[in-house]
């Protein structure tokens, strides 16, 4: 695993940044937590890629508030601009 940023999906809408931070801090230092409101997913950035890898291995498929979390390495942001022919 190259990155330190994780995608966390299938979250209950009531999950808070503090709850995710506390959960992921068991695996190392949490640098940043972002939850996308009303979408059921977010991102957790760890300080080391090894910490992120350990968190992903342990937390993927685990239950949080009655939902099975999907934890994977975050993909780079896509450019949403489209090329239109004129």
C-alpha positions as CSV (number, residue, x, y, z in Angstrom):
1,X,0.0,0.0,0.0
2,X,1.4,3.3,-1.0
3,X,-0.9,5.9,0.4
4,X,-1.9,7.0,3.9
5,X,-5.5,8.0,3.0
6,X,-8.3,5.5,3.4
7,X,-11.8,5.5,1.9
8,X,-14.4,4.4,4.5
9,X,-17.8,3.5,3.0
10,X,-21.2,2.2,4.0
11,X,-21.3,4.4,7.1
12,X,-24.4,5.1,9.0
13,X,-25.3,8.8,8.6
14,X,-25.0,9.4,12.3
15,X,-21.3,8.5,12.4
16,X,-19.2,11.5,13.5
17,X,-15.6,12.6,12.8
18,X,-14.7,12.0,16.4
19,X,-16.0,8.4,16.3
20,X,-14.0,7.6,13.2
21,X,-10.9,9.3,14.6
22,X,-11.2,7.3,17.8
23,X,-11.7,4.0,15.9
24,X,-8.8,4.5,13.6
25,X,-6.5,5.9,16.3
26,X,-6.1,2.3,17.6
27,X,-3.8,1.8,14.6
28,X,-1.8,5.0,14.8
29,X,-1.9,8.7,14.5
30,X,-5.0,10.1,12.6
31,X,-4.0,13.2,10.6
32,X,-7.4,14.1,9.2
33,X,-11.0,12.7,9.1
34,X,-13.5,13.9,6.5
35,X,-17.1,12.7,6.3
36,X,-19.2,13.5,3.2
37,X,-22.5,14.6,4.6
38,X,-25.5,12.7,3.4
39,X,-23.5,10.2,1.3
40,X,-22.5,7.5,3.9
41,X,-18.8,7.6,3.3
42,X,-15.7,9.5,4.3
43,X,-11.9,9.5,4.4
44,X,-9.3,8.9,7.1
45,X,-5.7,10.0,6.7
46,X,-3.1,8.3,8.8
47,X,0.4,9.5,9.5
48,X,2.1,6.4,8.1
49,X,1.1,4.1,5.2
50,X,1.8,1.0,7.5
51,X,-0.8,2.3,10.0
52,X,-3.3,2.8,7.2
53,X,-2.6,-0.7,5.9
54,X,-3.1,-2.2,9.4
55,X,-6.3,-0.2,9.9
56,X,-7.7,-1.3,6.5
57,X,-6.9,-5.0,7.2
58,X,-8.5,-4.9,10.6
59,X,-11.5,-2.7,10.0
60,X,-12.7,-3.7,6.5
61,X,-15.9,-5.7,6.9
62,X,-16.3,-4.8,10.6
63,X,-19.6,-3.6,12.0
64,X,-20.0,0.1,13.0
65,X,-23.5,1.2,14.2
66,X,-25.1,-1.8,12.5
67,X,-23.5,-1.3,9.1
68,X,-20.6,-3.3,7.6
69,X,-17.8,-0.8,6.8
70,X,-15.9,-0.9,3.5
71,X,-12.3,0.3,4.1
72,X,-10.0,0.6,1.1
73,X,-7.1,2.8,-0.1
74,X,-8.4,6.1,-1.3
75,X,-8.0,6.7,-5.0
76,X,-6.7,10.0,-6.3
77,X,-9.3,12.7,-6.9
78,X,-10.7,12.6,-10.5
79,X,-10.8,15.7,-12.7
80,X,-14.5,16.2,-13.2
81,X,-14.1,18.5,-16.2
82,X,-15.2,16.9,-19.4
83,X,-14.1,17.7,-22.9
84,X,-16.9,18.8,-25.1
85,X,-16.6,19.2,-28.8
86,X,-17.7,22.4,-30.3
